[in-house]
């Protein structure tokens, strides 16, 4: 079946511009996660959605970062006024149920801020 | 603060040999640990997990060992193959029971033919 998909696969933007990254989770998965992976680093948790509950935003690095999940499915991560340190691979993952650690990851969006 | 770290950033092994990838964690509240494999240009892929009430768990060609006394986790890969070449991450759940994971920096496994 279809896995987690993300778009775009690559995004190059100028400093100060806003960007939107999209994630389509696996159909039926109720939990959705966003992570950031800087070059040569591990994954840094950003935000977590579970069903209709309020999202866990504890990992968002600044108020320039926001995310939403519409209809319990597709999610969009928005970064406003991008800065060079925002350059990274942004990974989305979904899991079947809340509290499941078996997360299925998408291929990521590589963001480069020039 | 919470952290999960790896002892070696790069591991090079001969094809057919066994590989051991190590990981240290610092949060004693963690009761769930998981290993992911990430190939170039792809997202991480689940390999194997273990709960804190276990010391060892085996999968197909992989074994995870957990030593809670010294907060150490290892991934053993038997008869390493070229397709095993990737970055391997360990992760822990910290104080969370929502599925949020704390990842280590990763170990690159290089398999020489």
Contacts between the chains, C-beta under 8 A, distances in Angstrom:
chain1	res1	chain2	res2	distance
A	4	B	43	7.2
A	31	B	99	5.6
A	33	B	99	7.2
A	33	B	100	7.3
A	35	B	103	7.7
A	40	B	105	7.6
A	40	B	106	7.8
A	41	B	105	5.8
A	41	B	106	7.6
A	42	B	4	7.5
A	42	B	89	5.8
A	42	B	103	3.9
A	42	B	104	5.2
A	42	B	105	4.5
A	42	B	106	5.5
A	43	B	44	7.1
A	43	B	89	7.0
A	43	B	91	7.8
A	43	B	101	7.7
A	43	B	103	4.1
A	44	B	103	7.6
A	45	B	100	5.6
A	45	B	101	6.9
A	45	B	102	7.2
A	48	B	98	6.3
A	48	B	99	6.9
A	48	B	100	5.6
A	50	B	98	6.9
A	50	B	99	7.9
A	56	B	98	6.5
A	56	B	100	6.7
A	59	B	100	7.9
A	91	B	43	5.4
A	91	B	44	7.4
A	93	B	43	7.3
A	95	B	99	5.7
A	98	B	98	6.5
A	98	B	99	6.5
A	99	B	97	5.6
A	99	B	98	5.9
A	99	B	99	5.3
A	100	B	99	5.6
A	101	B	32	5.6
A	101	B	34	5.5
A	101	B	49	6.4
A	101	B	91	7.9
A	101	B	93	6.3
A	101	B	99	5.7
A	101	B	101	6.3
A	102	B	34	7.7
A	102	B	46	5.4
A	102	B	49	7.1
A	103	B	46	7.2
A	103	B	99	6.9
A	103	B	101	7.3
A	104	B	46	7.5
A	105	B	36	8.0
A	105	B	43	3.1
A	105	B	44	5.0
A	105	B	45	7.1
A	106	B	43	5.3
A	107	B	41	7.0
A	107	B	42	5.6
A	107	B	43	5.3
A	108	B	42	7.9
A	108	B	43	5.6
